[in-house]
Amino acid sequence: MEYQKIVNIAVIAHVDAGKSTLVDAFLKQSHVFKDNEKVVDCVMDSNALERERGITIYSKNCSVQYKDYKINIVDTPGHADFSSEVERIIRTVDTVILLVDSAEGPMPQTRFVLQKSLEIGLKPILLINKMDKPDARAVEVIDEVYDLFLDLNAADDQLDFPILYGVAREGIVRYNWEEDTNRDITPLFETILAHTQAYPDLTAEPVQMQVSALAYDDYIGRLGIGRIYSGTLKAATVYEVCNADGSKDVRGKTNQIFVYKGLSRVSVPEAQCGEIVVISGIPNISIGDTICLEGQPDPMPVINIEEPTLSMYFMVNDSPFAGQTGKFVTSRNIRERLAKELEVNVGLRVEETDSTDTFKVSGRGELHLTILLEQMRREGYEVAVSRPEVILKKIGGVVSEPVEEVVCDVPNEYSGSVISALNIRKGMLQDMEDEGSYTRITYLAPTRGLIGYRTDFINVTHGEGTMVRRLAGYEPWKGDIPQRENGALISTETGGAMTYALWNIQERGSLFIGAQTPCYEGMIIGMASKNRDMAVNPIKNKKMTAVRSTGNDEAMKLVPPKILTLEEAIEFINDDELVEITPTDIRVRKKYLTALDRRRHARELGRTDDEED
C-alpha cells in the first residue's frame, strides 16, 4: 500500500458564520457530486433537527482530493452548548480554518473554539467570510482577531497566520478581495498545503489510534471514530484497547475499517497513519481509548471534556393524558434511551435519583438538553421535565455558580430595557459600543439569571436584537434572582376548551391554547396578567335556554394563542411546574395537579396559597 499524503482540517467559527456553506464549496469544487446530481445547501447538516434550526449539532467528516493530497474535513458545531464535540475532534486535525463574519467580527463562541485550537498548538488560517455584505469592515475585523489571539496567549508562530477573504455561499476565496478576480476556492486549497505539512510517514512504527468520537449502526453496532497517529490499522485483527489512566486494558478485534471518500464511508482492508477512520467490532470502546498492538499497550493522553453546567430532571409522564400518543412511556424506556445517548454524547451526564421514575440529566446548556428532548419526542417518547438548575461548585470553600459572557446587538432605542433586565438578573456590564443604529452590549451574567431570558429579550427588542452567550467560568454565588414576574392561568377542569370560556379568560392574561384544545386539571393554559396564579375553568360553556335575547349575541373573537415551543416552555416554567413532552403536544402543568395538593405542599414549605378564582 503506497503511502498517501494526508492533511486533516477543521472548520471552526461562531454560529451562522458559514462553516457548513464553506464545506459545501469544498465538496462541489472537488467534483464529489455528479454533474446531474441535485445538491442541497449545507449538505453536511444531514440531521432533520440541524436542517430545521439551521445549526450544526454534530461534528461530521468528509474528504476531498486536491492534487496528490487527500484532505479530510471536519465540520464542527459553532454553538457553545455542543463544545464537547469541538473539544474532541480538534485533536484529530493538523490545522483549523477560522471563519469570521466580515461585519460581525469575532463573537463569544469564536473565542471558545479558537482557544481549544491554540491550546493544542494548531496554527490557524483566517478566512474573512461574507465579504459581499454592504457593511463589511474587514480591516477592523482583522485587528479584532489579532486582539483575540493576544488575549488567548497565542504563540508567535500562531500569530503569523495567513489571511484570506471570501464569500462561502458563492464558493469564492481570494488573497486580496479588491484586486483579485478569482471565482473559486483554489487560494484556500493552496494556502492549506503551503501552511500545513502533510502527516509524516510513520507506517513502520507500532500502531496507535485514539478514539475521539462514537457512533452507532443498527447493523454493525458501536463505532469508534478517530485518527491513526502511527502504524497501519488492519481489519479483522486483534488489538490492545487501553486508556491513559490504565484502568482498562482489554483485547478487542476490529471487524471493519472505514475511511471517508467524499461524503461516503468506504470499507478498506487497512488504513495508514494520519488517516481519520471509523472502526467496528469492539463493543465497549469509548472516548479517549487508544488502540495499540497486542501486548504493547501505549495509551495516549486522556481527552478532557468540560463539565456540564445545567441539569434537569426527566420524569415519567404522569398526567391524565399520559400514554395517549407516545410509544415509550415507562421509566425503563427512558433509562434505556438515556443510556443509548450516553454512548455517543460525551458532554451528557445521567444520574439515578431516589425515585425510580426520575433521572437527573446534566448538559452544557439549555440547547444541549432541549435537542435531546426534541429527538426523544420525535422517536415516540413521553417525558415530563423540570425547570433547569445550574450546577454549583465549591471553589476555595466558596459556593460558586457558572457565569456567561453575553453579547447583545440591539437597536439603540431598546438598549436601556436590555441593560435594566440584565442588571436585575445580577449581570455586570463589561462593555458598551455604539455601532450606528445599533448598540453592542457585553455583560457578565450568571447562567441562573439567563434561564428564560431569551423570550423576554426577543419581546423587548421587537425581534430586532441578537444575543449570543458563552461560558466564562465560575464566580461566587450572586444571591437571589427573581423568577417569572407573571403568574399562571391554571385549569380547574378536564375536557375540551370552549370558545365562550376562553373569551372570558383572555381578559386575565395571554392564552397558550385555542378552542377545542383538550386540557386537564392542573394544566397551565396561559400566563396571567397579574403576578399570582389564577385558577380558571376553560371548559365552561354558555347556558342554552329557550329565552332568546332581543339583540344579537356579541361576537366572541379569540386572540390567537401563543403556542409554546419546547425551548419557550422550558424557559417559561417555575420551580413548581413541569413541561409535559409527547410526540404530538408540548404542555405546561403544575407539579401538583389539584388545588388541594398545591395548598398542602405550600403549607409544608411555609408559604401561603397564591391562587384566586
C-alpha positions as CSV (number, residue, x, y, z in Angstrom):
1,M,0.0,0.0,0.0
2,E,1.6,3.2,-1.2
3,Y,1.7,6.0,1.4
4,Q,-0.7,8.8,0.7
5,K,-0.2,12.5,1.7
6,I,-3.0,13.3,4.2
7,V,-3.9,16.7,5.7
8,N,-6.8,16.9,8.2
9,I,-8.5,20.2,8.7
10,A,-11.4,21.5,10.8
11,V,-13.6,24.5,10.0
12,I,-14.4,26.5,13.2
13,A,-16.5,29.6,13.7
14,H,-19.3,31.3,15.6
15,V,-22.9,30.2,14.8
16,D,-24.0,31.3,11.3
17,A,-20.6,32.4,10.1
18,G,-20.8,30.0,7.1
19,K,-18.9,26.8,8.2
20,S,-21.3,24.3,6.5
21,T,-21.6,26.5,3.5
22,L,-17.8,26.5,3.1
23,V,-17.7,22.7,3.3
24,D,-20.3,22.7,0.5
25,A,-17.9,24.7,-1.6
26,F,-15.1,22.3,-0.9
27,L,-17.2,19.3,-2.0
28,K,-18.7,21.0,-5.1
29,Q,-15.3,22.3,-6.4
30,S,-13.6,18.9,-5.8
31,H,-16.2,17.2,-8.0
32,V,-17.5,15.0,-5.3
33,F,-21.0,15.3,-6.8
34,K,-22.1,14.0,-10.2
35,D,-23.0,16.7,-12.8
36,N,-26.6,15.7,-12.8
37,E,-26.9,15.3,-9.0
38,K,-29.2,17.6,-7.1
39,V,-27.3,19.0,-4.1
40,V,-29.0,20.6,-1.1
41,D,-27.4,23.5,0.8
42,C,-25.4,22.6,3.9
43,V,-25.2,19.0,2.8
44,M,-23.2,18.1,5.9
45,D,-26.2,19.1,8.1
46,S,-27.9,15.8,7.4
47,N,-29.9,15.5,10.7
48,A,-33.5,16.7,10.5
49,L,-33.1,19.0,13.5
50,E,-30.0,20.6,12.0
51,R,-31.9,21.4,8.8
52,E,-34.9,22.8,10.7
53,R,-32.8,25.0,13.0
54,G,-30.1,25.9,10.6
55,I,-27.3,25.0,13.0
56,T,-24.7,22.2,13.2
57,I,-25.2,20.0,16.2
58,Y,-22.9,17.1,15.5
59,S,-19.3,17.3,14.1
60,K,-19.1,15.3,10.8
61,N,-16.4,14.2,8.5
62,C,-15.9,14.2,4.7
63,S,-12.9,14.2,2.4
64,V,-11.7,15.8,-0.9
65,Q,-8.8,15.2,-3.2
66,Y,-6.6,18.1,-4.3
67,K,-3.5,17.4,-6.5
68,D,-1.9,14.4,-4.7
69,Y,-3.2,15.2,-1.3
70,K,-6.2,13.7,0.5
71,I,-7.8,16.4,2.7
72,N,-10.1,15.2,5.5
73,I,-12.5,18.0,6.5
74,V,-14.3,18.1,9.9
75,D,-17.4,20.4,10.1
76,T,-17.8,21.5,13.7
77,P,-20.7,23.0,15.7
78,G,-20.4,26.7,16.5
79,H,-22.8,26.8,19.5
80,A,-21.1,26.6,22.9
81,D,-23.6,24.1,24.1
82,F,-22.0,21.5,21.8
83,S,-18.5,22.4,22.8
84,S,-17.8,18.7,23.8
85,E,-18.0,17.9,20.1
86,V,-15.3,20.5,19.3
87,E,-13.0,19.6,22.2
88,R,-12.7,16.0,21.0
89,I,-12.3,16.3,17.2
90,I,-9.9,19.3,17.4
91,R,-7.1,16.8,18.4
92,T,-7.5,14.9,15.1
93,V,-6.6,17.7,12.8
94,D,-3.5,19.4,11.5
95,T,-4.9,22.9,11.2
96,V,-8.1,24.9,11.5
97,I,-9.8,27.4,9.2
98,L,-11.1,30.1,11.4
99,L,-14.2,31.7,9.7
100,V,-15.1,35.2,10.9
101,D,-18.0,37.3,9.6
102,S,-16.8,40.4,7.8
103,A,-19.3,42.6,9.6
104,E,-19.9,41.0,13.0
105,G,-16.2,40.2,13.7
106,P,-15.2,37.6,16.3
107,M,-18.1,36.7,18.7
108,P,-18.1,34.9,22.1
109,Q,-18.3,31.4,20.6
110,T,-15.5,32.2,18.2
111,R,-13.3,32.7,21.3
112,F,-14.2,29.3,22.7
113,V,-13.4,27.2,19.6
114,L,-10.2,29.2,18.8
115,Q,-9.0,28.8,22.4
116,K,-9.2,25.0,22.1
117,S,-7.2,25.0,18.9
118,L,-4.5,27.2,20.2
119,E,-4.1,25.2,23.4
120,I,-3.0,22.1,21.5
121,G,-0.6,24.1,19.3
122,L,-2.5,24.3,16.0
123,K,-1.7,27.2,13.6
124,P,-5.0,28.6,12.2
125,I,-5.8,30.0,8.8
126,L,-8.1,33.1,9.0
127,L,-10.8,33.4,6.4
128,I,-12.9,36.6,6.5
129,N,-16.2,35.4,5.1
130,K,-19.3,37.3,3.7
131,M,-17.2,40.0,2.0
132,D,-20.3,40.8,-0.2
133,K,-22.0,42.4,2.8
134,P,-22.7,46.1,2.4
135,D,-21.4,46.7,6.0
136,A,-18.3,44.6,5.6
137,R,-15.3,46.0,7.6
138,A,-12.5,43.6,7.0
139,V,-9.6,45.8,8.3
140,E,-11.3,46.4,11.7
141,V,-12.3,42.7,12.0
142,I,-8.7,41.5,11.3
143,D,-7.5,43.9,14.1
144,E,-10.2,42.4,16.4
145,V,-8.9,38.9,15.6
146,Y,-5.3,39.8,16.4
147,D,-6.6,41.2,19.8
148,L,-8.4,37.9,20.4
149,F,-5.3,35.9,19.6
150,L,-3.3,38.0,22.1
151,D,-6.0,37.6,24.7
152,L,-5.7,33.9,24.3
153,N,-1.9,33.9,24.7
154,A,-1.2,32.7,21.2
155,A,2.4,31.8,20.4
156,D,4.4,33.9,18.0
157,D,4.2,31.3,15.2
158,Q,0.4,31.1,15.8
159,L,0.1,34.9,15.4
160,D,1.7,34.7,12.0
161,F,-1.5,33.3,10.3
162,P,-2.4,33.7,6.6
163,I,-5.4,35.8,5.9
164,L,-7.9,35.1,3.1
165,Y,-11.2,36.8,2.0
166,G,-14.2,35.1,0.6
167,V,-17.9,34.5,0.1
168,A,-18.5,30.9,1.0
169,R,-22.1,30.9,-0.4
170,E,-20.7,31.6,-3.9
171,G,-17.6,29.4,-3.4
172,I,-15.1,32.3,-3.8
173,V,-11.9,32.8,-1.9
174,R,-9.2,35.4,-2.7
175,Y,-5.8,36.5,-1.4
176,N,-6.9,40.2,-1.9
177,W,-10.6,41.0,-2.2
178,E,-10.3,44.2,-4.1
179,E,-7.5,43.3,-6.6
180,D,-8.1,39.6,-7.3
181,T,-10.8,38.4,-9.7
182,N,-10.6,34.7,-8.7
183,R,-14.0,32.9,-8.7
184,D,-13.2,29.6,-6.9
185,I,-11.6,28.4,-3.7
186,T,-8.2,27.4,-5.2
187,P,-6.4,30.0,-3.0
188,L,-7.8,28.2,0.1
189,F,-6.6,24.8,-1.1
190,E,-3.1,26.3,-1.9
191,T,-2.9,28.0,1.5
192,I,-3.8,24.8,3.3
193,L,-1.0,22.9,1.5
194,A,1.6,25.7,1.9
195,H,0.7,26.4,5.6
196,T,0.3,22.8,6.8
197,Q,2.7,19.9,6.4
198,A,1.2,16.5,5.4
199,Y,1.2,14.0,8.1
200,P,4.7,12.3,8.4
201,D,5.1,8.7,7.2
202,L,5.1,6.7,10.5
203,T,3.8,3.4,9.0
204,A,6.9,1.5,10.2
205,E,6.1,2.3,13.9
206,P,3.7,0.3,16.1
207,V,0.0,1.2,15.5
208,Q,-1.5,3.8,17.8
209,M,-5.1,5.2,17.2
210,Q,-7.1,7.2,19.7
211,V,-10.9,7.3,19.6
212,S,-12.3,10.9,19.6
213,A,-15.9,10.3,18.7
214,L,-18.5,7.5,18.8
215,A,-21.4,6.5,16.5
216,Y,-23.9,3.6,16.4
217,D,-25.0,1.5,13.5
218,D,-28.1,-0.7,13.8
219,Y,-26.4,-3.5,11.8
220,I,-22.8,-3.5,13.0
221,G,-23.1,-1.9,16.5
222,R,-20.9,0.6,18.2
223,L,-18.4,2.5,16.1
224,G,-15.2,4.3,17.2
225,I,-14.0,7.3,15.2
226,G,-10.5,8.7,15.5
227,R,-7.1,9.3,13.9
228,I,-4.3,6.8,13.4
229,Y,-1.2,8.5,14.9
230,S,1.3,5.8,13.9
231,G,1.5,2.5,12.1
232,T,-1.1,0.8,10.0
233,L,-4.5,-0.3,11.3
234,K,-5.9,-3.5,9.8
235,A,-9.4,-5.0,9.7
236,A,-10.2,-8.4,11.4
237,T,-7.2,-8.1,13.7
238,V,-6.8,-8.3,17.4
239,Y,-5.5,-5.2,19.2
240,E,-5.0,-4.0,22.8
241,V,-7.5,-1.4,23.9
242,C,-6.3,0.8,26.7
243,N,-6.8,4.2,28.3
244,A,-4.5,6.8,29.8
245,D,-5.1,6.0,33.5
246,G,-4.6,2.3,32.9
247,S,-8.0,1.3,34.4
248,K,-8.9,-0.6,31.3
249,D,-6.6,-2.8,29.3
250,V,-8.6,-5.3,27.2
251,R,-8.2,-7.1,23.9
252,G,-10.6,-6.4,21.0
253,K,-10.9,-7.5,17.4
254,T,-11.6,-4.9,14.7
255,N,-14.3,-6.1,12.3
256,Q,-14.4,-3.4,9.6
257,I,-12.4,-0.3,8.9
258,F,-13.9,2.6,7.1
259,V,-12.4,5.8,5.6
260,Y,-14.1,8.9,4.2
261,K,-14.3,9.4,0.4
262,G,-16.3,12.5,-0.3
263,L,-19.4,12.1,1.8
264,S,-19.3,8.3,1.9
265,R,-17.8,5.9,4.3
266,V,-15.8,3.3,2.4
267,S,-14.7,-0.1,3.8
268,V,-10.9,-0.8,3.4
269,P,-8.7,-3.7,4.5
270,E,-6.2,-1.4,6.2
271,A,-5.6,2.3,6.8
272,Q,-2.3,4.2,7.3
273,C,-1.2,6.8,9.9
274,G,-2.6,10.3,9.5
275,E,-6.0,9.0,8.3
276,I,-9.3,9.5,10.2
277,V,-11.1,6.2,10.3
278,V,-14.2,4.5,11.6
279,I,-13.8,1.1,13.2
280,S,-16.4,-1.6,14.2
281,G,-16.2,-4.8,16.2
282,I,-15.1,-3.6,19.6
283,P,-18.4,-3.3,21.7
284,N,-17.2,-1.4,24.7
285,I,-14.9,1.1,23.1
286,S,-15.2,4.7,24.4
287,I,-13.9,8.2,24.0
288,G,-10.1,8.5,24.7
289,D,-9.4,4.8,24.3
290,T,-6.1,4.0,22.4
291,I,-5.8,1.0,20.1
292,C,-2.3,-0.5,20.3
293,L,-0.5,-3.6,19.2
294,E,-1.4,-6.7,21.2
295,G,0.8,-7.0,24.3
296,Q,2.2,-3.5,23.7
297,P,-0.1,-1.0,25.5
298,D,0.9,2.6,24.8
299,P,-2.0,4.8,25.7
300,M,-2.2,8.4,24.5
301,P,-3.0,11.4,26.9
302,V,-6.6,11.5,28.1
303,I,-9.1,13.7,26.3
304,N,-10.6,16.1,28.9
305,I,-14.2,17.2,28.4
306,E,-15.5,20.2,30.2
307,E,-18.1,19.6,32.9
308,P,-21.8,20.2,32.5
309,T,-23.3,23.5,33.8
310,L,-27.0,22.8,33.8
311,S,-29.2,19.9,35.0
312,M,-32.8,18.9,34.6
313,Y,-35.0,16.2,36.0
314,F,-36.5,13.8,33.4
315,M,-39.6,12.1,34.8
316,V,-42.2,9.6,33.7
317,N,-45.2,11.5,32.4
318,D,-48.0,11.0,35.0
319,S,-50.5,13.5,33.6
320,P,-54.2,12.4,32.9
321,F,-53.3,12.4,29.2
322,A,-50.2,10.1,29.6
323,G,-49.7,7.4,27.1
324,Q,-52.2,8.7,24.6
325,T,-49.7,9.3,21.8
326,G,-46.3,8.0,22.9
327,K,-44.9,4.6,22.3
328,F,-42.3,4.7,25.0
329,V,-43.7,5.9,28.3
330,T,-42.2,3.8,31.2
331,S,-39.1,4.5,33.3
332,R,-37.4,1.5,31.7
333,N,-37.9,3.0,28.2
334,I,-36.4,6.4,29.4
335,R,-33.5,4.7,31.1
336,E,-32.6,2.7,28.0
337,R,-32.8,5.8,25.8
338,L,-30.6,7.9,28.1
339,A,-28.1,5.0,28.3
340,K,-28.0,4.9,24.4
341,E,-27.4,8.7,24.3
342,L,-24.5,8.4,26.7
343,E,-22.7,6.2,24.2
344,V,-22.3,9.0,21.7
345,N,-23.0,12.2,23.6
346,V,-20.0,12.6,25.9
347,G,-21.0,16.0,27.2
348,L,-24.0,14.5,28.9
349,R,-24.3,13.1,32.5
350,V,-27.2,10.9,33.7
351,E,-27.7,10.1,37.4
352,E,-30.3,7.9,39.2
353,T,-32.3,9.6,41.9
354,D,-34.2,8.4,45.0
355,S,-37.3,7.9,42.8
356,T,-37.2,5.1,40.2
357,D,-39.2,7.3,37.8
358,T,-36.9,10.3,37.8
359,F,-33.4,10.8,36.3
360,K,-31.1,13.8,36.7
361,V,-29.7,14.7,33.3
362,S,-26.9,17.3,33.1
363,G,-25.6,19.0,30.0
364,R,-23.7,22.0,28.7
365,G,-26.7,24.3,28.4
366,E,-30.4,24.7,27.6
367,L,-29.9,23.9,23.9
368,H,-27.9,20.8,24.6
369,L,-30.7,19.4,26.7
370,T,-33.6,20.5,24.6
371,I,-32.1,19.0,21.4
372,L,-32.0,15.6,23.3
373,L,-35.7,16.1,24.4
374,E,-36.7,17.0,20.9
375,Q,-35.1,13.9,19.5
376,M,-36.8,11.7,22.1
377,R,-40.1,13.3,21.3
378,R,-39.8,12.5,17.6
379,E,-38.8,8.9,18.4
380,G,-42.1,8.4,20.3
381,Y,-41.1,9.0,23.9
382,E,-43.2,10.8,26.5
383,V,-41.5,12.5,29.4
384,A,-42.0,15.3,31.9
385,V,-39.1,17.7,32.7
386,S,-38.4,20.3,35.4
387,R,-37.0,23.8,35.2
388,P,-33.2,23.7,34.5
389,E,-31.0,24.2,37.5
390,V,-27.3,25.4,37.5
391,I,-24.7,23.0,38.8
392,L,-22.8,24.6,41.7
393,K,-19.2,24.1,42.6
394,K,-17.2,24.7,45.8
395,I,-14.0,26.7,44.8
396,G,-11.7,27.5,47.7
397,G,-14.5,26.7,50.2
398,V,-16.8,29.3,48.5
399,V,-20.1,28.2,46.7
400,S,-19.7,29.2,43.1
401,E,-22.0,29.2,40.1
402,P,-21.4,29.4,36.3
403,V,-21.3,32.8,34.7
404,E,-21.6,33.6,31.0
405,E,-20.4,36.3,28.7
406,V,-23.4,37.8,26.9
407,V,-23.1,39.9,23.8
408,C,-26.3,41.7,22.7
409,D,-26.6,43.7,19.5
410,V,-29.8,45.8,19.9
411,P,-31.3,48.9,18.3
412,N,-30.3,52.0,20.2
413,E,-33.9,52.7,21.4
414,Y,-34.1,49.3,23.2
415,S,-30.6,49.3,24.9
416,G,-31.9,50.8,28.1
417,S,-34.5,48.0,28.6
418,V,-31.9,45.3,27.9
419,I,-29.5,46.8,30.4
420,S,-32.2,47.1,33.0
421,A,-33.2,43.5,32.6
422,L,-29.7,42.1,32.8
423,N,-29.0,44.3,35.9
424,I,-32.0,42.7,37.7
425,R,-30.6,39.3,36.7
426,K,-27.3,40.1,38.6
427,G,-25.4,40.9,35.4
428,M,-22.3,43.2,35.4
429,L,-21.8,45.5,32.4
430,Q,-18.4,44.9,30.8
431,D,-18.5,47.0,27.6
432,M,-20.8,49.1,25.5
433,E,-20.1,50.2,21.9
434,D,-22.0,52.4,19.6
435,E,-22.3,50.8,16.1
436,G,-24.5,53.3,14.2
437,S,-28.2,52.5,14.7
438,Y,-27.2,49.5,17.0
439,T,-25.5,49.2,20.3
440,R,-23.3,46.3,21.3
441,I,-23.7,45.5,25.0
442,T,-21.4,43.0,26.7
443,Y,-22.4,41.6,30.1
444,L,-21.1,39.0,32.5
445,A,-24.2,37.4,34.0
446,P,-24.9,34.2,36.0
447,T,-26.3,31.3,33.9
448,R,-29.1,31.0,36.5
449,G,-30.3,34.5,35.7
450,L,-30.2,33.9,31.9
451,I,-32.6,30.9,32.1
452,G,-35.8,32.1,30.5
453,Y,-34.4,35.5,29.3
454,R,-34.2,34.8,25.6
455,T,-38.0,35.1,25.1
456,D,-38.1,38.4,27.1
457,F,-35.1,39.7,25.1
458,I,-36.9,39.0,21.8
459,N,-40.0,40.7,23.0
460,V,-38.2,43.8,24.4
461,T,-36.2,44.3,21.2
462,H,-39.2,43.6,19.0
463,G,-37.3,40.7,17.3
464,E,-34.5,43.0,16.1
465,G,-31.9,42.2,18.6
466,T,-29.4,39.3,18.6
467,M,-27.9,37.7,21.8
468,V,-25.0,35.2,22.0
469,R,-23.6,33.6,25.1
470,R,-20.6,31.6,26.1
471,L,-19.5,30.1,29.4
472,A,-16.9,32.4,31.0
473,G,-16.2,30.4,34.2
474,Y,-17.4,30.2,37.8
475,E,-17.8,33.1,40.3
476,P,-19.2,33.2,43.9
477,W,-22.9,32.8,44.3
478,K,-24.7,36.1,43.2
479,G,-27.7,35.9,45.6
480,D,-31.4,35.5,44.9
481,I,-32.6,36.3,41.3
482,P,-36.3,37.0,40.7
483,Q,-38.0,34.4,38.5
484,R,-41.0,34.9,36.2
485,E,-43.0,38.0,37.2
486,N,-46.4,36.8,35.9
487,G,-48.5,34.1,37.4
488,A,-50.1,31.2,35.5
489,L,-53.7,30.5,34.4
490,I,-54.4,27.0,35.8
491,S,-57.3,24.9,34.5
492,T,-59.6,23.5,37.2
493,E,-61.4,21.1,35.0
494,T,-60.7,18.3,32.5
495,G,-62.2,18.4,29.0
496,G,-62.2,20.4,25.7
497,A,-61.6,24.2,26.0
498,M,-64.7,26.2,24.9
499,T,-64.7,29.5,23.0
500,Y,-67.1,31.0,25.5
501,A,-64.9,30.2,28.5
502,L,-61.6,31.3,26.7
503,W,-63.2,34.6,25.6
504,N,-63.8,35.5,29.2
505,I,-60.4,34.2,30.4
506,Q,-58.3,36.0,27.8
507,E,-59.1,39.3,29.6
508,R,-57.0,38.0,32.5
509,G,-53.9,37.2,30.5
510,S,-52.5,35.6,27.3
511,L,-53.6,32.1,26.3
512,F,-51.4,29.1,25.3
513,I,-54.4,27.1,23.9
514,G,-57.2,27.6,21.4
515,A,-60.8,26.5,21.4
516,Q,-61.4,22.7,21.5
517,T,-57.9,22.0,22.9
518,P,-58.0,19.2,25.4
519,C,-56.9,20.3,28.9
520,Y,-56.9,18.8,32.4
521,E,-57.0,19.9,36.0
522,G,-53.6,21.5,36.9
523,M,-52.6,22.2,33.3
524,I,-51.4,25.7,32.6
525,I,-53.4,27.2,29.8
526,G,-51.9,30.7,29.7
527,M,-49.9,33.4,31.5
528,A,-51.8,35.7,33.9
529,S,-51.5,39.4,33.7
530,K,-51.0,39.6,37.5
531,N,-48.0,38.3,39.4
532,R,-50.1,35.5,41.0
533,D,-51.6,32.2,39.8
534,M,-55.2,32.2,38.8
535,A,-57.5,29.1,38.8
536,V,-59.9,29.2,35.8
537,N,-62.4,27.0,34.1
538,P,-61.7,26.7,30.4
539,I,-64.5,24.2,29.5
540,K,-67.4,26.3,30.8
541,N,-70.0,26.9,28.0
542,K,-72.8,29.3,27.6
543,K,-76.1,28.1,29.0
544,M,-78.6,27.2,26.3
545,T,-82.2,28.4,27.3
546,A,-85.4,28.8,25.5
547,V,-85.4,32.5,26.1
548,R,-83.6,34.4,23.4
549,S,-82.1,37.9,23.8
550,T,-83.8,40.7,21.9
551,G,-80.5,41.8,20.4
552,N,-77.8,39.8,18.7
553,D,-75.3,37.9,20.8
554,E,-71.9,39.6,21.0
555,A,-69.5,38.0,18.6
556,M,-66.8,36.2,20.5
557,K,-63.4,36.6,18.9
558,L,-60.4,35.0,20.5
559,V,-57.0,36.5,20.4
560,P,-54.7,33.9,18.6
561,P,-53.0,31.9,21.3
562,K,-49.2,31.8,21.9
563,I,-48.2,28.2,21.1
564,L,-45.1,27.4,23.1
565,T,-42.2,25.7,21.5
566,L,-40.1,23.3,23.6
567,E,-37.5,25.9,24.4
568,E,-40.1,28.5,25.3
569,A,-42.0,26.1,27.5
570,I,-38.8,25.2,29.5
571,E,-37.9,28.9,29.8
572,F,-41.4,29.7,31.0
573,I,-41.9,27.3,33.9
574,N,-41.1,28.0,37.6
575,D,-39.7,25.5,40.1
576,D,-43.2,24.2,41.0
577,E,-44.1,23.5,37.3
578,L,-43.2,20.9,34.7
579,V,-43.2,20.6,30.9
580,E,-45.1,17.6,29.5
581,I,-43.5,16.4,26.3
582,T,-45.2,14.0,24.0
583,P,-44.8,13.2,20.2
584,T,-47.7,15.4,19.3
585,D,-48.0,18.0,22.1
586,I,-46.0,20.2,24.5
587,R,-48.0,21.2,27.6
588,V,-47.1,23.1,30.7
589,R,-48.5,21.9,34.0
590,K,-48.2,22.3,37.8
591,K,-46.2,19.6,39.6
592,Y,-49.2,19.1,41.9
593,L,-52.3,19.0,39.7
594,T,-55.1,19.6,42.3
595,A,-55.6,22.8,44.2
596,L,-55.7,20.8,47.4
597,D,-52.3,19.2,46.8
598,R,-50.8,22.6,45.9
599,R,-52.1,24.1,49.1
600,R,-50.8,21.2,51.2
601,H,-47.4,21.4,49.5
602,A,-47.3,25.2,50.0
603,R,-48.1,24.7,53.7
604,E,-45.2,22.3,54.0
605,L,-42.9,24.9,52.5
606,G,-44.3,27.6,54.8
607,R,-45.9,29.6,52.0
608,T,-49.4,30.9,51.7
609,D,-51.8,29.9,48.9
610,D,-51.3,32.2,45.8
611,E,-54.3,31.2,43.7
612,E,-57.5,33.1,43.2
613,D,-60.7,32.1,41.5
